[in-house]
Amino acid sequence: MASTSSANDPLPAPVFTSVTVPAMCEVRLDVPFGHVVTLKCTSGLAEIHGAELADRVSYDLPPGARVSVFTYAGCTLDIASPRALPRASGVTVSAELDATAAAVAKWTVPPPVPQSQTVAVANLHVALERVREARGIGPRVMVVGAADAGKSATAKTLANYAVKVGRAPLFVDVNPEFPSVSIPGTLAVHPLAAPMDIGLGHSSASAATVASAVGAVPLLFWYGSESLVDRQEGQPAKLGERADVYRAACRAVAGAVEEKCAADAASRAGGVIVDTPGDLPAGEVEFLVKLFKIDIVVHLTPTAPASPLTLPSSSAQLLAIPPVPGASPKDRAYRTRLRLQVIREYFYGPHPASPRHALTPHNIQVPLSILRVARVAGDGLGTTAVTEGSNVVHSVLALSAVPDAATPAVPVDAREVTGMHVLGFVYVSEFHAARGKLDLLVPLPGRLPRKTLVAGTVKWMELS
């Protein structure tokens, strides 16, 4: 299930500290960037986001991870101090190295703390399972709430509990700011055949997991930006300038959900669990409720069991539960570094200590003249062709699944690319103007299967 330490581990051997965790308690771990923290459960039962830890198996938590290890009946955990990854896999900017060194220097194994929110999620799972048994069709659930309330953790826990009892729910990720399935800027439909596992990295379905044949392959859609909700202090939250692109991508995701449920009895019986962006305005919540035919909206709010959210035009049931206690606010620096880490994982795998590190990233040169590279306008109604390769250097581009045009001169249709899934992503490291060629980093060797690339605002810099 997880990324585990091995005899060929390039890192120093882990030095474990044993922690006894009482029943109904959790241990909250923050992993410094550029490091991994290894843990194993040596007695009792423990879980992360509802995914049970195997007995005496070491799990390598990836750089930047913030996770809680929970136990219902008590357990013993062995937790190692952070181990530094080789420089090529970590942070190399001096200021960030200093910040990481300071975090590692004061890092200690935290004491267990009581936690009751997981019980509320477990009770909700039991209620959802009763609905599945009674109707034969799984409920459609959407988790909403403020930023850093623990929406993704709650959605993953519900999904993993469903998998644990033999269901195959669809995990729908419409949070392009901090997606759980792929890189920033994406939306996804992920059929779950196995638990979502933090040991495989921050993304539940990175190129590494696909290459390792772990679970089902998700269907990814490209919104193309790490920013969605405009949050101004003292002002109501609203969607930003790419709102139309987001809604168009959501419609494509919803269409894929309907097709999957119509064609697959297991997905239909398992139901749908939707993870959403933080601080989503009520109007946009209602839009998604109608679009995905949601039965139950789970609102993470400190006012639970009451909810300040109102959905006047929706018949969906509204349930309020407390936010996840261990979900700490993410400052701007952390958010930036986490996004860079997730993109790196896509191309290189979780980290060198992982036996799941099966990727062989390649640099390839492709003439710009044989590609169709376009940007979708903020209003989602048109595209702008990218004819100058220097304009996309250090950008992450989505490889659209739209069929190749007869000639690269054929314009890219905005509705076609926003409504079509993507096959993967490439990183543009350099443009050779004299030869008209792009240097592209790809996670696996081989030719590009399509020639339509969609640019957004997602940037990345590979540091050596």
C-alpha positions in Angstrom: 0.0 0.0 0.0 2.7 2.5 1.0 6.0 3.9 0.1 8.4 2.0 2.4 12.1 2.2 3.3 14.3 -0.5 1.9 17.7 -2.0 2.2 18.8 0.2 -0.8 17.5 3.3 0.9 19.9 6.2 0.0 19.1 7.9 3.3 20.5 7.3 6.7 18.8 4.6 8.7 15.8 5.9 10.6 16.1 6.5 14.3 12.7 5.7 15.8 11.0 7.0 18.9 8.2 4.9 20.3 5.0 6.6 21.1 2.0 5.1 22.9 -1.2 6.6 21.6 -4.3 6.2 23.8 -7.7 5.4 22.3 -9.5 8.1 20.4 -6.3 10.1 20.1 -4.0 11.2 17.2 -0.5 12.2 16.6 -0.1 15.3 14.3 3.0 15.3 12.1 4.5 18.1 10.1 7.2 17.0 7.7 9.9 19.6 6.9 10.5 20.3 3.2 13.4 18.4 1.8 13.0 15.6 4.3 10.9 12.5 4.9 9.5 11.2 8.2 9.2 7.5 8.6 6.6 5.8 10.8 5.2 2.4 11.5 2.5 1.0 13.7 4.0 -1.7 15.9 0.8 -2.6 17.9 -2.9 -1.9 17.7 -4.6 -0.3 14.7 -3.9 3.2 13.3 -5.0 5.1 10.2 -4.3 8.2 8.1 -7.3 9.7 6.4 -9.2 6.5 7.0 -6.5 4.3 5.4 -5.3 1.7 7.8 -1.6 1.3 8.4 -0.3 -2.2 7.9 1.3 -3.9 10.9 5.1 -3.1 11.3 5.4 -1.6 7.8 7.4 1.6 7.4 5.7 4.5 5.7 7.7 7.4 4.4 5.7 10.6 4.7 6.7 13.0 1.8 8.3 16.4 2.2 5.8 19.1 3.4 3.2 16.6 4.5 0.9 17.5 7.4 -0.9 14.4 8.5 -2.6 13.0 11.6 -2.3 9.4 12.6 -5.5 8.4 14.5 -6.4 5.4 16.5 -9.8 4.2 17.8 -8.6 1.7 20.3 -5.0 2.7 21.0 -1.8 1.8 19.3 2.0 2.1 19.5 3.8 4.1 16.8 7.5 4.2 16.0 8.2 7.6 14.5 11.6 8.6 13.1 13.2 12.0 13.1 13.2 13.8 9.7 15.8 12.5 7.3 17.2 14.8 4.6 16.7 13.9 1.0 19.6 14.3 -1.5 19.9 17.9 -2.6 18.4 17.3 -6.1 15.2 16.2 -4.4 14.9 19.0 -1.9 15.0 22.7 -1.5 18.1 24.5 -2.8 17.5 28.2 -2.4 19.6 29.3 0.6 16.8 31.2 2.4 14.6 28.1 2.1 17.4 25.9 3.2 17.8 28.0 6.3 14.1 27.8 7.1 14.1 24.1 6.6 17.2 23.7 8.8 15.5 25.7 11.5 12.3 23.6 11.3 14.3 20.3 11.5 16.4 21.6 14.5 13.3 22.2 16.6 11.4 19.1 15.3 10.2 16.7 18.0 7.8 13.8 18.0 4.5 15.5 19.1 2.5 14.0 22.0 -0.9 12.4 21.2 -3.9 14.6 21.5 -7.6 13.6 21.8 -9.6 13.9 18.6 -13.4 13.5 18.2 -14.0 14.8 14.7 -13.0 11.5 13.1 -15.8 9.9 15.0 -18.3 12.3 13.4 -16.9 11.4 10.0 -17.1 7.7 10.9 -20.8 8.1 11.9 -21.4 9.9 8.6 -19.8 7.0 6.8 -22.1 4.6 8.6 -25.1 6.7 7.5 -23.9 6.8 3.9 -23.5 3.1 3.9 -27.0 2.6 5.0 -28.2 4.7 2.1 -26.1 2.6 -0.3 -27.6 -0.6 1.1 -31.2 0.8 1.0 -31.1 2.4 -2.5 -28.5 0.2 -4.3 -27.1 3.5 -5.5 -24.5 5.4 -3.6 -25.2 8.9 -2.3 -23.5 11.9 -3.8 -21.7 13.9 -1.1 -19.9 17.2 -1.3 -17.6 18.6 1.4 -17.4 22.4 1.7 -16.0 24.9 4.2 -13.4 27.5 4.8 -9.8 27.3 3.7 -7.7 25.0 6.0 -10.8 23.5 7.6 -9.8 19.9 6.7 -12.1 19.4 3.7 -9.7 17.2 1.7 -8.9 15.1 4.8 -12.6 14.6 5.5 -13.4 13.7 1.8 -10.4 11.3 1.7 -11.5 9.7 5.0 -15.1 9.2 3.7 -13.7 7.7 0.5 -11.2 5.4 2.2 -13.9 4.1 4.7 -16.1 3.3 1.7 -13.2 1.4 0.0 -12.6 -0.5 3.3 -16.1 -2.0 3.2 -15.8 -3.0 -0.5 -17.2 0.0 -2.2 -15.7 1.7 -5.3 -16.7 5.4 -5.0 -15.8 8.1 -7.4 -13.5 10.7 -5.7 -14.1 14.0 -7.5 -11.6 16.7 -7.0 -12.7 20.2 -8.1 -10.1 22.1 -6.0 -7.5 23.4 -8.4 -5.7 25.4 -5.7 -4.7 22.3 -3.7 -5.8 19.2 -5.5 -5.6 15.8 -3.9 -5.3 13.8 -7.2 -2.8 15.6 -9.4 -0.8 18.8 -9.8 -2.1 22.4 -9.0 -4.5 23.7 -11.7 -6.2 20.3 -12.2 -9.6 18.9 -11.6 -10.2 15.1 -11.5 -12.5 12.1 -11.4 -10.7 9.3 -9.6 -12.4 5.8 -9.4 -11.1 4.3 -6.2 -10.2 0.6 -6.1 -7.7 1.0 -3.3 -7.3 3.5 -0.4 -5.8 6.9 -1.1 -2.4 6.6 0.4 -0.2 9.4 1.7 2.9 7.2 1.4 2.6 7.5 -2.4 3.2 11.3 -2.2 0.9 14.3 -2.0 -1.0 13.3 -5.2 -3.1 10.2 -4.9 -2.6 9.5 -8.6 0.7 10.9 -9.8 2.6 9.6 -12.8 4.6 7.4 -10.4 1.5 5.6 -9.1 0.1 5.2 -12.6 3.5 3.7 -13.8 3.4 1.4 -10.8 -0.2 0.2 -11.7 -1.5 1.3 -8.3 -5.3 1.5 -8.5 -7.4 3.0 -11.3 -6.1 5.8 -13.5 -7.9 9.1 -12.9 -9.4 11.3 -15.5 -7.8 14.8 -15.3 -9.1 18.1 -16.6 -7.1 21.4 -16.9 -8.2 24.6 -15.2 -4.7 25.9 -15.6 -4.2 28.1 -12.6 -3.3 27.7 -8.9 -5.7 30.6 -8.0 -9.5 30.4 -8.1 -11.1 32.1 -5.1 -10.4 35.8 -4.6 -10.0 36.3 -0.9 -9.8 40.0 0.2 -9.8 40.8 3.9 -13.1 42.2 4.9 -14.8 41.3 1.6 -16.9 38.3 0.7 -15.0 35.6 -1.2 -15.7 35.4 -4.9 -14.3 33.5 -7.9 -11.5 35.3 -9.7 -11.1 36.2 -13.4 -10.9 32.6 -14.6 -14.4 31.8 -13.2 -15.8 30.9 -16.6 -12.9 28.5 -17.3 -13.5 26.8 -13.9 -17.2 26.4 -14.5 -16.5 24.9 -18.0 -14.0 22.5 -16.5 -16.5 21.5 -13.8 -19.1 20.8 -16.4 -16.7 18.5 -18.2 -15.9 16.7 -14.9 -19.6 16.3 -14.2 -20.2 14.8 -17.7 -17.4 12.3 -17.0 -19.0 11.4 -13.7 -22.4 10.7 -15.3 -20.7 8.6 -18.0 -18.8 6.5 -15.5 -21.9 6.0 -13.2 -24.0 5.0 -16.2 -21.4 2.5 -17.5 -20.1 1.0 -14.2 -22.3 -0.6 -11.6 -19.6 -0.5 -8.9 -19.2 3.2 -9.3 -22.9 3.7 -9.3 -23.3 1.7 -6.1 -20.3 3.4 -4.4 -21.5 6.9 -5.0 -19.6 10.2 -5.4 -17.5 12.2 -3.0 -16.6 15.7 -4.1 -13.8 17.8 -2.6 -14.1 21.5 -3.1 -11.9 24.7 -2.8 -11.9 26.6 0.5 -14.1 29.7 1.0 -16.3 28.8 -2.0 -19.2 31.4 -2.2 -22.7 30.0 -1.5 -23.7 30.7 -5.1 -20.9 28.5 -6.4 -21.7 25.8 -3.9 -25.2 25.7 -5.3 -23.9 25.6 -8.8 -21.8 22.5 -8.0 -24.6 20.9 -6.0 -26.9 21.1 -9.1 -24.1 20.2 -11.5 -23.1 17.0 -9.7 -26.6 16.2 -8.5 -25.5 16.2 -4.9 -27.6 14.6 -2.2 -25.7 15.7 0.9 -23.6 18.8 1.5 -21.1 18.4 4.4 -20.2 21.8 5.8 -17.1 21.9 8.0 -17.9 24.8 10.4 -17.0 25.7 14.0 -20.8 26.4 14.5 -21.7 22.7 14.0 -24.2 21.2 14.4 -25.7 24.5 13.1 -24.5 25.8 9.7 -24.6 29.4 8.5 -24.6 28.2 4.9 -28.0 28.4 3.1 -28.9 26.7 -0.2 -32.3 28.1 -1.0 -32.6 26.7 -4.5 -31.3 23.2 -3.6 -33.0 20.2 -2.2 -29.7 18.7 -1.0 -29.5 17.8 2.7 -27.1 20.1 4.6 -25.0 18.5 7.5 -22.6 20.5 9.6 -19.7 18.9 11.4 -16.7 20.5 13.2 -13.5 21.3 11.2 -10.6 18.9 11.5 -8.8 19.9 14.7 -5.3 19.3 13.3 -5.8 21.3 10.1 -3.5 24.2 10.7 -3.5 27.4 8.6 -1.1 27.4 5.6 0.9 30.6 5.1 1.9 31.8 1.7 5.4 30.4 1.9 4.2 27.0 2.8 1.6 27.0 0.0 4.1 28.0 -2.6 6.6 25.3 -1.5 4.0 22.6 -1.4 2.8 23.4 -4.9 6.4 23.2 -6.2 6.8 19.9 -4.3 3.7 18.4 -5.9 4.8 19.4 -9.4 8.2 17.9 -8.7 6.6 14.6 -7.6 4.7 14.4 -10.9 7.9 14.3 -12.9 10.3 12.5 -10.5 8.1 10.4 -8.2 7.6 10.8 -4.5 11.3 10.8 -3.4 14.4 8.7 -4.0 13.9 6.6 -0.8 10.7 5.2 -2.3 10.6 1.9 -4.2 7.6 3.5 -6.0 10.1 5.9 -7.5 9.6 4.2 -10.9 9.8 7.2 -13.1 12.6 7.8 -15.7 12.1 11.5 -16.5 13.4 12.5 -19.9 14.2 15.8 -21.6 13.0 15.8 -25.2 13.2 18.5 -27.9 10.1 19.2 -30.0 9.8 21.7 -32.8 7.2 24.4 -31.8 6.1 24.3 -35.5 4.5 20.9 -35.1 2.6 21.7 -31.9 -0.5 23.6 -31.2 0.1 25.6 -28.1 -2.7 27.9 -26.8 -3.9 29.8 -23.8 -7.6 29.8 -22.9 -8.9 33.3 -22.2 -10.0 34.2 -18.7 -13.6 34.3 -19.8 -13.2 30.8 -21.3 -14.6 31.9 -24.7 -11.5 32.0 -26.8 -7.9 31.0 -27.1 -4.7 32.7 -27.9 -2.1 30.8 -29.9 1.4 30.7 -28.5 3.7 31.3 -31.4 6.7 32.5 -29.4 8.3 29.6 -27.4 9.9 32.0 -24.9 6.5 32.9 -23.6 6.0 29.4 -22.1 9.5 28.8 -20.7 9.2 27.5 -17.1 5.6 26.8 -17.6 3.7 23.5 -17.0 1.6 22.7 -20.0 -1.3 20.2 -20.2 -1.3 17.7 -23.0 -4.9 17.7 -24.3 -6.6 14.5 -25.5 -8.3 16.4 -28.3 -7.5 14.7 -31.7 -4.6 16.2 -33.6 -5.6 18.7 -36.3 -4.8 18.3 -39.9 -2.2 21.0 -39.6 -0.8 23.0 -36.6 -2.2 26.1 -38.1 -5.8 25.1 -37.2 -6.8 27.2 -34.2 -7.4 25.5 -30.9 -11.1 25.7 -29.9 -11.5 26.9 -26.3 -14.6 24.9 -25.6 -13.1 21.7 -27.0 -9.9 21.9 -24.8 -11.8 22.9 -21.6 -14.3 20.1 -22.2 -11.7 17.4 -22.9 -9.6 15.6 -20.4 -5.8 15.8 -20.5 -3.3 12.9 -20.9 -0.6 14.4 -18.8 1.8 17.4 -18.4 5.1 18.6 -19.7 7.5 21.2 -18.3 9.1 23.7 -20.7 12.7 24.2 -19.5 14.0 26.1 -22.5 13.3 27.5 -26.0 16.0 27.4 -28.7 14.9 30.3 -30.9 17.5 29.6 -33.6 16.2 26.1 -34.1 12.6 26.8 -33.1 12.6 23.9 -30.6 11.2 23.5 -27.1 13.0 21.6 -24.4 10.3 19.5 -22.6 10.6 17.5 -19.4 8.4 14.4 -19.4 8.0 11.9 -16.6 8.4 8.8 -18.8 10.3 8.2 -22.1 8.6 8.2 -25.4 7.0 10.6 -27.9 4.1 12.9 -27.1 0.9 11.0 -27.9 -0.9 14.3 -28.9 0.3 17.6 -30.3 -2.1 20.1 -28.6 -0.7 21.7 -25.4 -2.7 24.1 -23.2 -0.9 26.8 -21.2 -2.1 28.3 -18.0 -0.5 30.3 -15.3 1.2 27.3 -13.5 4.9 27.9 -13.3 7.7 25.7 -12.0 11.5 26.0 -11.8 13.7 22.9 -11.7 16.5 23.6 -9.3 19.7 21.5 -9.3 
